């Protein structure tokens, strides 16, 4: 562990931005939990930016976890030598996602109650359960790494993390794909999109946050392949929506969504951090688009209350929850780098 941390390490522009995000977003989250409703939801449109924030960060964490598990299973030194740093990234992002989810559910007790009231027929219950298991596995691996315990449990932990993380990402797609009466959601396609977008955003996050690492070349290759795969999936979806005659389908994909992924994949070597950030924002755009669009057609009596097709724009409190989730993830990652890495150079190399 690194014990050479001083107060000056926290008096930086990065920590200032994180502190502002924690205070502003935390204030909104606490008000939503204990005092009143602030989010732009209604009885027909219930999944908005706070839930999207959870999915965005959870899938990004999944991507990092999958890369790490792959490296451990294949004994890829370019990945395994950065095990602790990747664990810190994955844990920070997942806890940031859970923070946003807690505000969306109304309280921490509601989130705990979901886990304590099993409903195996519900994809939402499986989503929360699988991500909770993944978080435990990541913590166990981190503790073992900090204690220098490596050996017989490493491979089972890696396989467990790989399977649980992949299942969690697929289950997020199933949460929407199994919703009856929502043509823009229906089917297994979204499970494929969520798994691939996890790999894209996770690898992009590694390139963005560990730019001078020997990891960049290996992860950059995975990023380019999965970014092009996601662009291909979006093209298939655009073609499907253009020819679909399903009643009530609005269509959430657009041809413009392909551009960020193709550009980032083709030109990553020219500006790795900038193009990785572009891909991360594009993944958020994709997730926002399909989650919101799928709810805009009002069903049953809500069509009389809200109109046949609703409109949605995130309000300031919802945007601040996005800021909160990212700030919590960033704070945990920075704390992990400052206190848990062996030396200052290892935190950035």
C-alpha positions as CSV (number, residue, x, y, z in Angstrom):
1,X,0.0,0.0,0.0
2,X,1.0,3.6,-0.5
3,X,1.6,5.5,2.7
4,X,3.2,8.6,1.2
5,X,-0.1,10.5,0.7
6,X,-0.4,14.0,1.9
7,X,-3.1,16.6,2.0
8,X,-1.7,18.2,-1.1
9,X,-2.7,15.2,-3.0
10,X,-6.3,16.1,-2.5
11,X,-5.9,19.8,-3.4
12,X,-6.0,19.3,-7.1
13,X,-8.5,20.3,-9.9
14,X,-9.6,16.6,-10.2
15,X,-10.5,16.3,-6.5
16,X,-12.2,19.7,-6.7
17,X,-14.5,18.6,-9.5
18,X,-15.2,15.3,-7.6
19,X,-16.1,17.2,-4.4
20,X,-18.5,19.5,-6.3
21,X,-20.1,16.4,-7.9
22,X,-20.4,14.6,-4.6
23,X,-21.9,17.6,-2.8
24,X,-24.3,18.7,-5.6
25,X,-25.4,15.2,-6.5
26,X,-25.5,14.0,-2.9
27,X,-27.8,16.8,-1.9
28,X,-30.3,15.8,-4.6
29,X,-30.0,12.1,-3.7
30,X,-30.6,12.7,0.0
31,X,-33.6,15.0,-0.8
32,X,-35.1,12.4,-3.1
33,X,-34.7,9.7,-0.5
34,X,-35.9,11.5,2.6
35,X,-38.0,14.6,1.6
36,X,-39.7,14.5,-1.8
37,X,-39.9,13.5,-5.4
38,X,-37.6,15.4,-7.8
39,X,-37.3,13.2,-10.9
40,X,-39.1,13.6,-14.2
41,X,-41.0,10.4,-13.9
42,X,-44.7,9.5,-14.1
43,X,-46.9,6.4,-13.9
44,X,-46.1,5.6,-17.5
45,X,-42.5,6.6,-17.8
46,X,-40.7,5.2,-14.8
47,X,-37.1,4.5,-16.0
48,X,-35.3,7.7,-16.5
49,X,-31.7,9.1,-16.2
50,X,-30.9,7.8,-12.7
51,X,-31.6,4.2,-13.8
52,X,-29.7,4.9,-17.0
53,X,-26.7,6.1,-14.9
54,X,-26.8,2.8,-12.9
55,X,-26.9,0.7,-16.1
56,X,-24.2,2.9,-17.8
57,X,-21.7,2.5,-14.9
58,X,-22.6,-1.1,-14.1
59,X,-22.0,-2.1,-17.7
60,X,-18.7,-0.2,-17.8
61,X,-17.6,-2.0,-14.7
62,X,-18.6,-5.3,-16.3
63,X,-16.4,-4.5,-19.3
64,X,-13.4,-3.9,-17.0
65,X,-14.2,-7.1,-15.1
66,X,-14.4,-9.1,-18.3
67,X,-11.0,-7.8,-19.5
68,X,-9.4,-8.6,-16.2
69,X,-11.0,-12.1,-16.0
70,X,-9.9,-12.9,-19.5
71,X,-6.3,-11.8,-18.7
72,X,-6.2,-13.9,-15.6
73,X,-7.6,-17.0,-17.3
74,X,-5.3,-16.7,-20.4
75,X,-2.4,-15.6,-18.2
76,X,-1.9,-12.5,-20.3
77,X,0.9,-10.6,-18.6
78,X,-0.1,-7.3,-20.2
79,X,-3.3,-7.5,-18.2
80,X,-2.4,-9.4,-15.1
81,X,0.4,-7.0,-14.1
82,X,-2.4,-4.4,-13.7
83,X,-4.7,-6.6,-11.7
84,X,-5.0,-4.3,-8.8
85,X,-5.6,-1.2,-10.9
86,X,-8.4,-2.9,-12.9
87,X,-10.0,-4.2,-9.7
88,X,-10.1,-0.6,-8.4
89,X,-11.6,0.6,-11.6
90,X,-14.3,-2.1,-11.7
91,X,-15.3,-1.7,-8.0
92,X,-15.4,2.1,-8.2
93,X,-17.6,2.1,-11.3
94,X,-20.0,-0.5,-9.8
95,X,-20.4,1.3,-6.5
96,X,-21.0,4.5,-8.4
97,X,-23.8,2.7,-10.3
98,X,-25.3,1.3,-7.1
99,X,-25.3,4.9,-5.7
100,X,-27.4,6.1,-8.6
101,X,-29.7,3.1,-8.3
102,X,-30.3,3.8,-4.6
103,X,-31.6,7.2,-5.4
104,X,-33.8,5.8,-8.2
105,X,-35.3,3.2,-5.9
106,X,-36.0,5.9,-3.3
107,X,-33.9,4.6,-0.4
108,X,-31.1,2.2,0.5
109,X,-33.6,0.1,2.3
110,X,-35.5,-0.5,-0.9
111,X,-32.3,-1.7,-2.6
112,X,-31.5,-4.1,0.2
113,X,-35.1,-5.3,0.3
114,X,-35.0,-6.3,-3.4
115,X,-32.1,-8.7,-2.5
116,X,-33.8,-10.0,0.6
117,X,-37.1,-10.8,-1.2
118,X,-36.0,-13.3,-3.9
119,X,-38.1,-13.4,-7.1
120,X,-36.3,-15.8,-9.5
121,X,-38.8,-15.1,-12.2
122,X,-37.9,-11.4,-12.3
123,X,-35.0,-10.3,-14.5
124,X,-34.7,-7.1,-12.3
125,X,-34.1,-9.2,-9.2
126,X,-31.5,-11.2,-11.1
127,X,-29.8,-8.0,-12.3
128,X,-29.4,-6.7,-8.8
129,X,-28.3,-10.1,-7.4
130,X,-25.8,-10.8,-10.1
131,X,-24.2,-7.4,-9.8
132,X,-24.1,-7.8,-6.0
133,X,-22.3,-11.2,-6.4
134,X,-19.9,-9.6,-8.9
135,X,-19.1,-6.8,-6.4
136,X,-18.3,-9.4,-3.7
137,X,-16.1,-11.4,-6.1
138,X,-14.2,-8.2,-7.0
139,X,-13.7,-7.3,-3.3
140,X,-12.5,-10.8,-2.5
141,X,-9.9,-10.6,-5.3
142,X,-8.8,-7.2,-4.2
143,X,-8.3,-8.2,-0.6
144,X,-6.4,-11.3,-1.7
145,X,-4.2,-9.1,-4.0
146,X,-3.5,-6.7,-1.2
147,X,-2.5,-9.5,1.1
148,X,-0.3,-11.0,-1.6
149,X,-2.3,-14.3,-1.7
150,X,-2.2,-15.8,-5.1
151,X,-2.5,-19.4,-6.1
152,X,-5.2,-22.0,-6.1
153,X,-8.2,-19.6,-5.8
154,X,-7.1,-17.2,-8.6
155,X,-8.5,-19.2,-11.5
156,X,-11.9,-20.1,-9.9
157,X,-12.3,-16.4,-9.0
158,X,-11.5,-15.3,-12.5
159,X,-13.9,-17.8,-14.1
160,X,-16.6,-16.9,-11.5
161,X,-16.1,-13.2,-12.3
162,X,-16.2,-13.8,-16.0
163,X,-19.4,-15.8,-15.9
164,X,-21.2,-13.6,-13.4
165,X,-20.2,-10.4,-15.1
166,X,-21.3,-11.7,-18.6
167,X,-24.6,-13.0,-17.1
168,X,-25.3,-9.6,-15.4
169,X,-24.8,-7.7,-18.6
170,X,-27.0,-10.0,-20.5
171,X,-29.6,-9.8,-17.8
172,X,-29.8,-6.1,-18.1
173,X,-30.9,-6.5,-21.7
174,X,-33.4,-9.1,-20.5
175,X,-34.9,-6.6,-18.1
176,X,-36.1,-4.7,-21.1
177,X,-36.5,-7.5,-23.6
178,X,-39.0,-9.3,-21.5
179,X,-41.3,-6.3,-21.1
180,X,-44.7,-7.2,-22.6
181,X,-46.3,-4.6,-24.9
182,X,-43.1,-2.6,-25.6
183,X,-42.1,-3.2,-29.3
184,X,-38.9,-1.2,-29.0
185,X,-37.7,-3.5,-26.2
186,X,-39.0,-6.9,-27.1
187,X,-36.6,-9.7,-27.9
188,X,-33.1,-10.9,-27.2
189,X,-31.4,-8.1,-29.2
190,X,-30.9,-5.8,-26.3
191,X,-29.1,-8.5,-24.3
192,X,-26.5,-8.6,-27.1
193,X,-26.3,-4.8,-27.2
194,X,-25.8,-4.5,-23.4
195,X,-23.0,-7.2,-23.4
196,X,-21.1,-5.6,-26.3
197,X,-21.6,-2.1,-25.0
198,X,-20.1,-3.2,-21.7
199,X,-17.0,-4.4,-23.5
200,X,-16.8,-1.1,-25.5
201,X,-17.3,1.2,-22.5
202,X,-15.1,-0.9,-20.2
203,X,-12.1,-1.1,-22.6
204,X,-12.6,2.6,-23.4
205,X,-12.5,3.5,-19.7
206,X,-9.2,1.6,-19.3
207,X,-7.7,3.5,-22.3
208,X,-9.0,6.8,-20.9
209,X,-7.9,6.3,-17.3
210,X,-4.6,4.4,-17.8
211,X,-3.3,6.1,-20.9
212,X,0.5,5.4,-20.3
213,X,0.0,1.8,-19.3
214,X,1.4,-1.2,-21.2
215,X,-2.2,-2.3,-21.0
216,X,-3.3,0.1,-23.7
217,X,-2.1,-1.9,-26.7
218,X,-3.9,-5.1,-25.6
219,X,-7.1,-3.4,-24.5
220,X,-7.0,-1.0,-27.5
221,X,-7.3,-4.1,-29.7
222,X,-10.3,-5.4,-27.8
223,X,-11.8,-1.9,-27.9
224,X,-11.5,-1.6,-31.7
225,X,-13.0,-5.0,-32.3
226,X,-16.0,-4.5,-30.0
227,X,-16.6,-0.9,-31.1
228,X,-16.9,-2.1,-34.7
229,X,-19.2,-5.0,-33.6
230,X,-21.5,-2.5,-31.8
231,X,-21.6,-0.3,-34.9
232,X,-22.6,-3.4,-36.9
233,X,-25.3,-4.3,-34.4
234,X,-26.7,-0.7,-34.6
235,X,-26.7,-0.9,-38.4
236,X,-28.7,-4.1,-38.2
237,X,-31.1,-2.4,-35.8
238,X,-31.5,0.6,-38.1
239,X,-32.3,-1.6,-41.0
240,X,-34.8,-3.6,-38.9
241,X,-36.6,-0.5,-37.7
242,X,-36.7,1.0,-41.2
243,X,-38.7,-2.0,-42.5
244,X,-40.6,-2.9,-39.4
245,X,-44.4,-2.8,-39.5
246,X,-44.9,-3.6,-35.7
247,X,-47.5,-1.3,-34.3
248,X,-46.3,1.1,-31.6
249,X,-42.6,0.9,-32.5
250,X,-40.9,4.3,-32.6
251,X,-37.3,3.1,-33.3
252,X,-34.4,4.0,-31.0
253,X,-31.4,3.5,-33.3
254,X,-30.1,6.0,-35.9
255,X,-27.4,5.9,-38.5
256,X,-25.6,8.7,-36.7
257,X,-24.9,6.4,-33.8
258,X,-22.5,4.4,-35.9
259,X,-20.1,7.3,-36.5
260,X,-18.5,7.6,-33.0
261,X,-17.7,3.9,-32.8
262,X,-16.3,3.7,-36.3
263,X,-14.2,6.9,-35.9
264,X,-12.9,5.8,-32.5
265,X,-12.0,2.3,-33.7
266,X,-10.3,3.6,-36.9
267,X,-8.4,6.5,-35.3
268,X,-7.7,5.3,-31.7
269,X,-4.0,5.4,-32.2
270,X,-4.0,9.1,-33.1
271,X,-5.8,10.4,-29.9
272,X,-6.5,7.4,-27.6
273,X,-7.9,9.3,-24.6
274,X,-10.1,11.7,-26.6
275,X,-11.5,8.9,-28.8
276,X,-12.0,6.6,-25.8
277,X,-14.1,9.4,-24.2
278,X,-16.1,9.8,-27.4
279,X,-16.9,6.1,-27.4
280,X,-18.0,6.2,-23.7
281,X,-20.3,9.1,-24.4
282,X,-21.7,7.3,-27.5
283,X,-22.4,4.2,-25.4
284,X,-24.4,6.4,-22.9
285,X,-26.2,7.8,-25.9
286,X,-27.2,4.3,-27.1
287,X,-28.4,3.2,-23.6
288,X,-30.3,6.4,-23.1
289,X,-32.0,6.1,-26.5
290,X,-33.3,2.6,-26.1
291,X,-34.3,2.9,-22.5
292,X,-36.3,6.1,-23.0
293,X,-37.7,5.4,-26.5
294,X,-39.1,2.1,-25.3
295,X,-41.4,3.9,-22.8
296,X,-42.6,6.8,-24.9
297,X,-45.7,5.1,-26.3
298,X,-48.4,5.3,-23.6
299,X,-50.3,2.1,-22.8
300,X,-53.9,1.7,-21.7
301,X,-55.4,4.5,-19.7
302,X,-52.1,6.4,-19.6
303,X,-52.6,7.2,-23.3
304,X,-55.5,9.5,-22.2
305,X,-53.5,11.1,-19.3
306,X,-50.2,11.7,-21.1
307,X,-51.0,11.4,-24.8
308,X,-50.3,8.5,-27.3
309,X,-46.6,9.4,-27.4
310,X,-44.9,11.1,-24.5
311,X,-41.8,13.3,-24.6
312,X,-39.0,13.2,-22.0
313,X,-36.1,15.5,-21.1
314,X,-34.0,14.9,-18.0
315,X,-34.4,17.6,-15.4
316,X,-31.6,19.1,-13.4
317,X,-31.9,16.8,-10.4
318,X,-31.7,13.8,-12.7
319,X,-28.6,15.2,-14.4
320,X,-27.0,15.7,-10.9
321,X,-27.6,12.0,-10.2
322,X,-25.6,11.2,-13.3
323,X,-22.9,13.5,-11.9
324,X,-23.2,11.9,-8.5
325,X,-22.7,8.4,-9.9
326,X,-19.6,9.4,-11.9
327,X,-18.2,11.4,-8.9
328,X,-18.6,8.4,-6.5
329,X,-16.8,6.2,-9.1
330,X,-14.1,8.8,-9.7
331,X,-13.6,9.3,-5.9
332,X,-13.2,5.6,-5.2
333,X,-10.8,5.1,-8.1
334,X,-8.7,8.0,-7.0
335,X,-8.6,6.9,-3.4
336,X,-7.7,3.4,-4.5
337,X,-4.9,4.7,-6.7
338,X,-3.6,6.9,-3.9
339,X,-3.8,4.4,-1.0
340,X,-3.8,0.9,-2.4
341,X,-1.2,1.0,-5.2
342,X,2.3,0.0,-4.3
343,X,3.8,3.2,-5.4
344,X,2.9,6.5,-7.2
345,X,4.2,5.3,-10.5
346,X,2.2,2.2,-10.5
347,X,-1.0,4.3,-10.2
348,X,-0.4,5.7,-13.6
349,X,1.9,3.3,-15.5
